[in-house]
Amino acid sequence: YVKAHWRQGQAFTACGQNFEALKSFEKALELEPENKALRKEVAAAKDRKEQEEKLMADAAEKAKAEGAASDSHNDRDVVMKDASESTNATPTSAKTAIKNATSDSKTKPVSVNAGDKDEYLFTKSDHVRGYKIRSDGKKTSYFDREIDEDTKKLIGDIAPKKIDQNINGASEDCTPKPSLEGASAWNKAGTWEERDVTPWAKETLEAALLATEYIFPDGSPSPGAHGIVSKVTKIDGHASYATVRGKKRYIYEFGLAINWVLTLGDDHKSACHGSMTFPDIDGTVDLGDGYDMVDYHVEGSSPAGTGPLLDRFVRDGGLRDSIHKSIDDWVRLFRATY
């Protein structure tokens, strides 16, 4: 791969191995001879290699000259040993010079010939990101695929075309078709469509509960006693209906809490107060089955001795049954309204 040889050359250059770097760049150039960036890298690598060889030659000559000057002060064996060591080893100053020259050549901008200047020419770092030049001269991503003429003929014309509504002289009937009952005009097929009616549901359910009452029958422990729902303290939940293939589904789920008042005696001066909560008012409960009740509470101001009466006609029946009936009537109203 061209890019693999280029990266290898960059690595050799960073390590100061200019000869190996030159070989890597030349291999990459053999695979892609028209790559201007690679030609510049090869030229720069050759310059660095020549500079390194020149510095090595200068260092060797200097070492020989220093060895010849010391012949008058040392015997022949010592002189030959020093000359041999100086010839085979590069002096520290020479190594420093080579390192500086190599570093300068890496940071020095690569010169560009006048004939290579054009608007699509790579900069020094462009090929690092994997760019390449298309046949039309434009610079693009390395992974861009250029489709040849044979492939274009195989694919054919894929340009978007306007749809002709009149095909073979026949016009489609664009008259709006009536939607299924309960569905929007756009929902011709009558697929799932849901509408939220929570505000209406909360308002009507609260009104139904506040209209609830229970009067003790004759023969009861307190004939004529009157029980009512005095306040709806909480009503949380949602309600909606969905239209599916022309059929409606009613979806509701509420939790509510109420305060109740039970007035005793003919003078209606004795009264009991309390509260109860119905946590699950939803479509899983069949009409007439009743609803679960929790948090039943009787206030301490209620007259003494009324506990059994309240348990029988408020907690377990009587007023509670009337509340169940009011909720069932609201469900029927919901289904009739929508």
Residue, then its C-alpha position, 0 to 999 in steps of 0.5 A: y500500500v502506498k500509504a504504508h510505505w509513506r508512513q514507514g518512510q516518515a518513521f525512518t526519517a524521525c529516527g534519523q535513518n535517512f537511507e531506509a527512509l529514502k527506500s520506503f519513499e521510492k517504493a511508494l513512488e513506484l506504486e503511484p508515480e504521479n503523486k506529487a507529494l511523494r516526489k517531493e518526499v523522495a527529493a527531500a530524503k535524497d537531500r538529507k542522505e547527501q547531507e549526512e554522507k557529506l558530514m560523515a566524509d568531513a568528519a572522517e577527514k578532520a579525524k585523519a588530519e588530527g591524527a597526522a598532527s599528533d605523529s610527532h608526539n606519539d610513537r607509531d603504534v599509538v598514532m596508528k591506533d588513534a587514527s584507526e579509532s578516529t576514522n571508524a568513530t564519528p566525533t561528538s561534534a560531527k554527530t551533533a552536526i549531523k543531528n542538527a542537519t537532519s532535524d533542520s531538513k525535517t522541519k524545513p519546508v519542502s521546496v516546490n518547483a515552479g512547474d508544480k504550482d497549481e490550485y490542487l497541489f498537496t500541502k506538506s501535511d495533506h497526504v497525512r490525512g489520506y487525500k488523493i487527486r481524482s481524474d478531473g484534478k480535484k482533491t478528495s478523500y483517499f476513500d472516495r470511489e471514482i466511478d468509471e464510465d463502464t460502471k456509469k453506463l451500468i447504473g444508468d440515469i439515477a437523477p431524481k425525476k418528477i412523477d407524472q400523475n397522468i400515465n398513459g393518459a389515465s388520471e388518478d381519481c384525487t377526490p377525497k375519500p371519506s375516512l372511517e368513523g372517528a378517524s382524521a381525514w388524513n387517516k384513510a386506512g383507519t390505522w391507530e389514531e389516539r386522542d387525549v381527552t384528559p381535561w374533559a375526563k377529569e372535569t366530568l368525573e369530579a362532577a359525577l363524584l360530587a353528585t354522589e349521595y346515599i340516604f339510609p333506608d327505613g329499618s336501618p340503625s339511622p333512617g334518613a341519615h344522609g351521606i355525600v361526597s363533600k370534596v374531591t381532593k385528588i384526581d390524577g391520571h389520563a384518559s384517551y380513546a383510540t380508533v383502530r380499523g374503525k373500532k374504538r378503544y377507551i383508555y383511562e387510568f385514574g387515582l382519586a381521593i375524596n372527603w365524605v360527610l355523613t349527617l345523622g338524625d332528623d335535626h342533621k346537627s350530628a355529622c361524621h367526617g372522613s376520607m377514602t382513596f380509590p387508587d385504580i380507576d381503569g379499564t381493567v375493572d368491569l362495570g359493576d365489580g366495584y373498585d379497590m379502596v384504601d386509606y379509609h379514615v374517620e375524623g376524631s370529631s365524629p360522634a362517639g359510638t358511630g364506628p360500626l354504623l360507619d363501617r357498614f354504611v360508608r366503608d363497606g357499603g352504602l355510600r361506597d356503593s354509590i361512589h362505585k355506581s357514579i364511577d361506572d356511570w362516568v365510564r358509560l358517559f365517556r363511551a357514549t360521548y366519544 
